[in-house]
Amino acid sequence: MRSLLVVVVVVFALLLGACADRVPPTDEVVLCDRSSSAAICDETVVRRAGGAFLDINPPPGSRFVVLVVGCSVEDVSRQYEIRVPERWGRGAVRKRRHWQEVERKRLANLTLPSVNQCSAVSAGIWRTARVFAERPGTNQRFILVSDLREVNRPLGINFERKVSAPADFVGKLRKARLLADLSGVQTSVCGVHDRATPDAPTWTARRAQQLHLAWNSAFAAMGIPDIRLTESCDFEISRNQISMAGRTR
């Protein structure tokens, strides 16, 4: 009887160890602002992001989703998706290699919608949070490619003409129920520049500073108190951020 108990304890410990070694899937969402002033978000940029996702050898069950900003929540479009198989089974190395080749070829043919005049970035962020909510418990990474010059006519916001004060901006988002919950989501923002554009010919360094203040307050209200708003997009992800990513089931 004692021997049987020892065997049961050993088997249970092995099962616990196997479960501990299993890495949660990664959900990565790229939100692309295709407005005329945020021209940085094109097919080349999104392909780079997708290639970086494939390079980390993501765990089984992971996914990479591309959303494109529109004029409202309803206009946010789901343009592209990469799904890692739930299981590889026998011959995992060969199967994974073939899958990678197929996905890279598909990624090379990615096309995005034409540039538009809408830039309801906050609505796109809200939709992004809903995508993450579809699968709680995953490692979640959010990449926003935008100049953050929010043009949201239903909310009476047009940052290309006047940047709202931080409290006013957050208040409008809260009233419209557009303050997404991004707590625990690894978030990065790139494409934020301080140049004048045809849509914002009088843009100044002062307005760029105001934009940073407004969005820093908004992201803090969404659960991200410390965030860097950068111009260049670096999609290289350290393998240490998603440890043991190459482990198969």
ZAMARGU-4260 file (C-alpha; in steps of 0.2 Angstrom, whole numbers, plus 5000, padded with zeros to 4 digits):
<rodrens>
0) 5000/5000/5000 | 5014/5012/5004 | 5023/5008/4988 | 5007/5012/4978 | 5005/5029/4988
5) 5023/5033/4983 | 5020/5030/4965 | 5004/5041/4965 | 5014/5055/4973 | 5028/5054/4960
10) 5015/5053/4946 | 5006/5068/4953 | 5022/5078/4955 | 5027/5074/4937 | 5010/5080/4931
15) 5012/5096/4941 | 5029/5099/4933 | 5023/5097/4916 | 5009/5109/4919 | 5021/5122/4926
20) 5032/5120/4911 | 5018/5124/4899 | 5019/5142/4893 | 5003/5151/4890 | 4999/5156/4872
25) 5004/5174/4867 | 4990/5186/4860 | 4998/5200/4850 | 4988/5213/4842 | 4994/5227/4831
30) 4982/5242/4829 | 4986/5251/4813 | 4981/5269/4810 | 4979/5272/4792 | 4974/5290/4792
35) 4982/5302/4780 | 4993/5310/4794 | 4999/5293/4801 | 5006/5286/4784 | 5019/5276/4794
40) 5007/5262/4796 | 5009/5253/4779 | 5011/5235/4773 | 5030/5235/4776 | 5028/5240/4794
45) 5014/5227/4798 | 5024/5213/4789 | 5039/5218/4800 | 5028/5216/4816 | 5021/5199/4809
50) 5039/5193/4805 | 5045/5198/4823 | 5030/5188/4830 | 5035/5172/4820 | 5053/5175/4825
55) 5050/5172/4843 | 5044/5155/4839 | 5027/5158/4849 | 5020/5144/4860 | 5006/5133/4853
60) 4989/5142/4852 | 4996/5159/4850 | 4989/5172/4838 | 4994/5188/4829 | 4980/5200/4825
65) 4980/5216/4814 | 4966/5228/4817 | 4964/5244/4807 | 4957/5260/4815 | 4941/5268/4807
70) 4929/5282/4811 | 4921/5273/4826 | 4921/5257/4836 | 4910/5249/4822 | 4922/5254/4809
75) 4937/5245/4816 | 4942/5231/4804 | 4950/5215/4808 | 4962/5213/4793 | 4974/5199/4796
80) 4977/5185/4808 | 4991/5172/4811 | 4986/5157/4822 | 4998/5145/4829 | 4991/5127/4830
85) 4986/5121/4847 | 4997/5105/4845 | 5011/5099/4834 | 5010/5081/4838 | 5023/5069/4831
90) 5037/5077/4820 | 5034/5094/4829 | 5050/5102/4822 | 5046/5097/4804 | 5028/5103/4806
95) 5033/5119/4814 | 5046/5123/4800 | 5033/5120/4787 | 5020/5131/4795 | 5032/5145/4797
100) 5036/5144/4779 | 5018/5145/4774 | 5014/5159/4786 | 5029/5170/4780 | 5023/5168/4762
105) 5006/5173/4767 | 5012/5188/4776 | 5022/5193/4761 | 5005/5196/4752 | 4997/5206/4766
110) 4987/5221/4760 | 4979/5234/4770 | 4964/5246/4766 | 4968/5262/4758 | 4972/5278/4768
115) 4957/5286/4775 | 4952/5302/4784 | 4946/5294/4800 | 4957/5292/4815 | 4946/5287/4830
120) 4961/5279/4839 | 4953/5277/4856 | 4939/5267/4847 | 4952/5256/4840 | 4960/5254/4857
125) 4944/5249/4864 | 4941/5236/4851 | 4959/5229/4854 | 4955/5227/4873 | 4939/5216/4867
130) 4951/5205/4857 | 4961/5202/4872 | 4946/5199/4883 | 4941/5184/4871 | 4955/5174/4878
135) 4960/5178/4896 | 4975/5170/4903 | 4986/5173/4888 | 5002/5183/4887 | 4996/5199/4879
140) 5006/5212/4869 | 4998/5227/4861 | 5007/5237/4847 | 4999/5253/4842 | 5006/5261/4826
145) 4998/5279/4825 | 5003/5297/4827 | 4989/5298/4840 | 4981/5313/4832 | 4964/5308/4837
150) 4950/5314/4825 | 4934/5308/4833 | 4919/5318/4827 | 4905/5310/4838 | 4916/5315/4853
155) 4920/5332/4846 | 4938/5329/4846 | 4950/5334/4833 | 4968/5334/4839 | 4974/5340/4822
160) 4966/5357/4826 | 4966/5358/4845 | 4973/5345/4857 | 4961/5343/4872 | 4967/5345/4890
165) 4971/5329/4898 | 4957/5329/4910 | 4945/5334/4896 | 4951/5320/4885 | 4950/5307/4898
170) 4932/5313/4903 | 4926/5312/4886 | 4933/5295/4883 | 4925/5289/4900 | 4908/5297/4896
175) 4908/5288/4879 | 4914/5272/4888 | 4930/5271/4877 | 4942/5269/4892 | 4948/5252/4888
180) 4955/5241/4902 | 4973/5237/4897 | 4980/5232/4914 | 4993/5218/4912 | 4994/5221/4893
185) 5012/5224/4887 | 5009/5240/4877 | 5020/5250/4865 | 5016/5265/4854 | 5026/5270/4839
190) 5023/5282/4824 | 5021/5298/4836 | 5029/5312/4827 | 5029/5331/4828 | 5029/5336/4810
195) 5016/5347/4801 | 5005/5338/4789 | 4993/5343/4775 | 4979/5339/4788 | 4988/5349/4802
200) 4999/5362/4793 | 5000/5373/4809 | 5007/5359/4820 | 5020/5365/4833 | 5031/5357/4846
205) 5020/5364/4859 | 5005/5355/4852 | 5015/5339/4851 | 5019/5341/4870 | 5001/5343/4873
210) 4997/5327/4863 | 5009/5318/4874 | 5001/5324/4890 | 4984/5320/4884 | 4988/5302/4879
215) 4999/5299/4894 | 4984/5303/4905 | 4972/5292/4894 | 4984/5277/4895 | 4986/5279/4914
220) 4967/5279/4915 | 4967/5263/4905 | 4979/5254/4917 | 4996/5259/4909 | 5004/5273/4920
225) 5021/5273/4912 | 5022/5272/4893 | 5034/5279/4880 | 5026/5287/4864 | 5040/5285/4851
230) 5041/5288/4832 | 5051/5273/4826 | 5044/5256/4827 | 5055/5242/4834 | 5046/5225/4834
235) 5061/5215/4840 | 5055/5205/4855 | 5067/5197/4867 | 5065/5179/4868 | 5066/5181/4887
240) 5049/5191/4887 | 5041/5175/4881 | 5051/5162/4890 | 5052/5144/4883 | 5042/5149/4868
245) 5049/5135/4857 | 5042/5122/4869 | 5030/5110/4860 | 5015/5100/4866
</rodrens>
